[in-house]
């Protein structure tokens, strides 16, 4: 097995660290909003440990806080988290894990670990980026959930801290270099249009899944040779 170049390794670790910190800090908002919605600190922590997908967690406490039932909250969270199954199809070929490592990888297959891993140039650095980003977000997200749930009252409205913007900025930094190709720009624009059109009229989670379908459809229509050329260019 070829050794990972130090420059590529450092880049993958740097990207994983920046995304982990930006996303992990956002966990403070989740913890504070969870207790405001009526959950206990233990319940908020259980959601972060076991559910561990931020969008689904926010959807869950949003419905509970608005007076919705547990079944409706769980159904919405599940729908929003279904996108992780699509991520699994992306990362599985280069992770190549089995047994308990496969279970761990499945739990850590989230937006951040997928984004960092697919931003790398070869399978080895992709694996490195996946594990460091996944574990980094898991540790920091759960630590910050605890902080937010314990000192939420002292923080006031957590949304005014702009932590969601920090996470979005980290993702944009990973995505931007991959939008150089015209095909990637078209896919991104199409996904944005579909998501914006569906957001006012569909439940949470549907716009995200529909936007992902845009990329899937484009991928099916691109000949295999063209797809390989695109990968090599990036």
C-alpha positions as CSV (number, residue, x, y, z in Angstrom):
1,X,0.0,0.0,0.0
2,X,1.4,3.4,-1.0
3,X,2.3,5.8,1.7
4,X,0.0,8.9,2.0
5,X,2.1,12.0,1.1
6,X,2.5,14.3,4.1
7,X,1.0,17.3,2.3
8,X,-2.2,15.4,1.5
9,X,-2.3,14.0,5.0
10,X,-2.0,17.4,6.6
11,X,-4.6,18.8,4.3
12,X,-7.1,16.1,5.1
13,X,-6.5,16.5,8.9
14,X,-6.8,20.3,8.6
15,X,-10.1,20.0,6.8
16,X,-11.4,17.5,9.3
17,X,-10.4,19.7,12.2
18,X,-11.9,22.8,10.9
19,X,-15.2,21.1,10.0
20,X,-15.3,19.3,13.4
21,X,-14.8,22.5,15.4
22,X,-17.4,24.5,13.3
23,X,-20.0,21.8,13.5
24,X,-19.2,20.8,17.1
25,X,-19.8,24.3,18.4
26,X,-23.2,24.3,16.8
27,X,-24.0,21.5,19.3
28,X,-24.3,24.2,22.0
29,X,-27.3,25.6,20.1
30,X,-28.9,22.1,20.0
31,X,-28.3,21.5,23.7
32,X,-29.8,24.8,24.7
33,X,-32.8,24.5,22.4
34,X,-33.4,20.9,23.5
35,X,-33.9,21.8,27.1
36,X,-36.0,24.9,26.1
37,X,-38.2,22.5,24.2
38,X,-38.8,20.5,27.4
39,X,-36.1,17.7,27.2
40,X,-33.9,16.9,30.1
41,X,-30.1,17.1,29.8
42,X,-29.9,13.3,29.7
43,X,-32.5,13.2,26.9
44,X,-30.7,15.8,24.9
45,X,-27.4,13.9,25.4
46,X,-29.0,10.6,24.3
47,X,-30.2,12.2,21.1
48,X,-26.7,13.4,20.3
49,X,-25.1,10.1,21.1
50,X,-27.6,7.8,19.5
51,X,-29.2,9.8,16.7
52,X,-26.1,11.8,15.9
53,X,-27.3,13.7,12.8
54,X,-27.8,17.4,13.5
55,X,-30.6,18.2,11.1
56,X,-32.7,15.3,12.4
57,X,-32.1,16.3,16.0
58,X,-33.2,19.9,15.4
59,X,-36.3,18.6,13.5
60,X,-37.1,16.3,16.4
61,X,-36.9,19.0,19.1
62,X,-38.6,21.5,16.9
63,X,-41.7,19.3,16.7
64,X,-41.6,18.4,20.3
65,X,-41.2,22.0,21.3
66,X,-44.2,23.0,19.2
67,X,-46.4,20.5,21.0
68,X,-46.2,17.7,18.4
69,X,-46.2,14.0,19.4
70,X,-43.2,11.8,19.7
71,X,-44.3,9.7,16.7
72,X,-44.5,12.8,14.4
73,X,-41.1,14.0,15.7
74,X,-39.5,10.6,15.1
75,X,-41.0,10.2,11.6
76,X,-39.7,13.7,10.6
77,X,-36.3,13.1,12.0
78,X,-36.1,9.7,10.2
79,X,-37.1,11.3,6.9
80,X,-34.5,14.0,7.2
81,X,-31.8,11.4,8.2
82,X,-32.5,9.2,5.3
83,X,-30.0,11.2,3.2
84,X,-27.2,9.4,5.2
85,X,-28.1,6.2,3.4
86,X,-27.1,8.0,0.2
87,X,-23.8,9.0,1.8
88,X,-23.2,5.4,2.7
89,X,-23.2,4.4,-1.0
90,X,-20.6,7.1,-1.6
91,X,-18.1,6.3,1.2
92,X,-18.5,2.5,1.3
93,X,-16.2,1.7,-1.7
94,X,-13.1,3.4,-0.3
95,X,-13.8,2.6,3.4
96,X,-14.0,-1.1,2.8
97,X,-14.8,-2.0,6.5
98,X,-16.4,-5.0,8.1
99,X,-17.7,-6.1,11.4
100,X,-17.7,-3.6,14.3
101,X,-15.8,-1.1,12.2
102,X,-18.6,-1.2,9.7
103,X,-21.1,-0.3,12.4
104,X,-18.9,2.5,13.6
105,X,-18.5,3.8,10.1
106,X,-22.3,3.7,9.6
107,X,-22.9,5.8,12.7
108,X,-20.2,8.3,11.6
109,X,-21.6,8.6,8.1
110,X,-22.9,12.2,8.3
111,X,-22.7,15.3,6.2
112,X,-19.3,16.3,7.6
113,X,-17.4,13.0,7.3
114,X,-18.8,12.5,3.8
115,X,-17.8,16.0,2.7
116,X,-14.3,15.8,4.0
117,X,-13.6,12.3,2.6
118,X,-14.9,13.1,-0.9
119,X,-12.8,16.2,-1.0
120,X,-9.6,14.1,-1.0
121,X,-7.6,13.0,-4.0
122,X,-7.1,9.3,-3.2
123,X,-8.7,6.5,-1.2
124,X,-6.2,6.6,1.6
125,X,-6.6,10.3,2.4
126,X,-10.3,9.9,1.9
127,X,-10.4,7.2,4.7
128,X,-8.3,9.4,6.9
129,X,-10.6,12.4,6.3
130,X,-13.7,10.3,7.0
131,X,-12.6,8.9,10.3
132,X,-11.0,12.1,11.7
133,X,-14.0,14.2,10.7
134,X,-16.6,11.7,11.9
135,X,-14.9,11.2,15.3
136,X,-14.1,14.8,15.7
137,X,-17.6,15.9,15.1
138,X,-19.0,13.1,17.3
139,X,-16.8,14.1,20.3
140,X,-17.2,17.9,20.0
141,X,-20.9,17.7,19.1
142,X,-21.7,15.7,22.2
143,X,-19.5,17.8,24.5
144,X,-21.1,21.0,23.2
145,X,-24.6,19.4,23.6
146,X,-23.8,18.9,27.2
147,X,-22.5,22.5,27.6
148,X,-25.6,23.9,25.9
149,X,-28.1,21.9,27.9
150,X,-26.5,22.7,31.2
151,X,-25.8,26.5,30.7
152,X,-28.5,27.2,28.1
153,X,-30.3,29.7,30.2
154,X,-27.2,31.7,30.7
155,X,-26.5,31.8,26.9
156,X,-29.9,33.3,26.0
157,X,-31.2,32.6,22.5
158,X,-28.3,30.4,21.1
159,X,-29.3,31.4,17.5
160,X,-27.9,34.9,18.0
161,X,-24.4,33.5,18.2
162,X,-24.4,32.5,14.6
163,X,-22.9,29.1,15.1
164,X,-25.0,27.7,12.2
165,X,-23.3,30.2,9.9
166,X,-19.9,28.9,11.0
167,X,-20.8,25.3,10.1
168,X,-22.2,26.5,6.7
169,X,-19.0,28.4,6.0
170,X,-16.9,25.3,6.7
171,X,-18.9,23.3,4.2
172,X,-18.7,26.1,1.6
173,X,-14.9,26.0,2.0
174,X,-14.9,22.3,1.1
175,X,-17.4,22.6,-1.7
176,X,-16.1,25.6,-3.5
177,X,-12.9,24.0,-5.1
178,X,-15.1,21.2,-6.5
179,X,-17.4,23.6,-8.4
180,X,-14.7,24.5,-11.0
181,X,-16.2,22.0,-13.6
182,X,-19.3,23.2,-15.5
183,X,-21.1,19.9,-14.8
184,X,-20.6,20.4,-11.1
185,X,-22.0,23.9,-11.3
186,X,-25.1,22.8,-13.2
187,X,-25.7,20.0,-10.7
188,X,-25.3,22.4,-7.7
189,X,-27.6,25.0,-9.3
190,X,-30.2,22.4,-10.1
191,X,-30.1,21.0,-6.6
192,X,-30.5,24.6,-5.1
193,X,-33.5,25.3,-7.3
194,X,-35.2,22.1,-6.4
195,X,-34.6,22.5,-2.7
196,X,-35.8,26.1,-2.6
197,X,-38.9,25.3,-4.6
198,X,-39.9,22.4,-2.3
199,X,-39.0,24.0,1.1
200,X,-42.3,26.0,1.5
201,X,-44.6,23.1,0.5
202,X,-43.0,19.9,1.7
203,X,-42.1,18.5,5.2
204,X,-38.6,18.9,6.5
205,X,-36.2,16.5,4.9
206,X,-37.9,16.2,1.5
207,X,-36.1,19.2,-0.1
208,X,-32.7,17.7,0.9
209,X,-33.6,14.3,-0.5
210,X,-35.0,15.8,-3.7
211,X,-31.9,17.9,-4.2
212,X,-29.8,14.7,-3.8
213,X,-31.9,13.0,-6.6
214,X,-30.8,15.8,-9.0
215,X,-27.2,14.6,-8.6
216,X,-28.2,10.9,-8.9
217,X,-30.1,11.5,-12.1
218,X,-27.2,13.5,-13.6
219,X,-24.8,10.7,-12.6
220,X,-26.9,8.1,-14.3
221,X,-27.0,10.1,-17.5
222,X,-23.2,10.8,-17.7
223,X,-21.3,8.0,-19.5
224,X,-18.8,6.1,-17.3
225,X,-15.8,7.5,-19.2
226,X,-16.9,11.0,-18.7
227,X,-17.4,10.4,-15.0
228,X,-13.9,9.0,-14.6
229,X,-12.5,12.1,-16.5
230,X,-14.3,14.4,-14.1
231,X,-12.9,12.6,-11.1
232,X,-9.4,12.7,-12.5
233,X,-9.7,16.5,-13.2
234,X,-10.6,17.1,-9.6
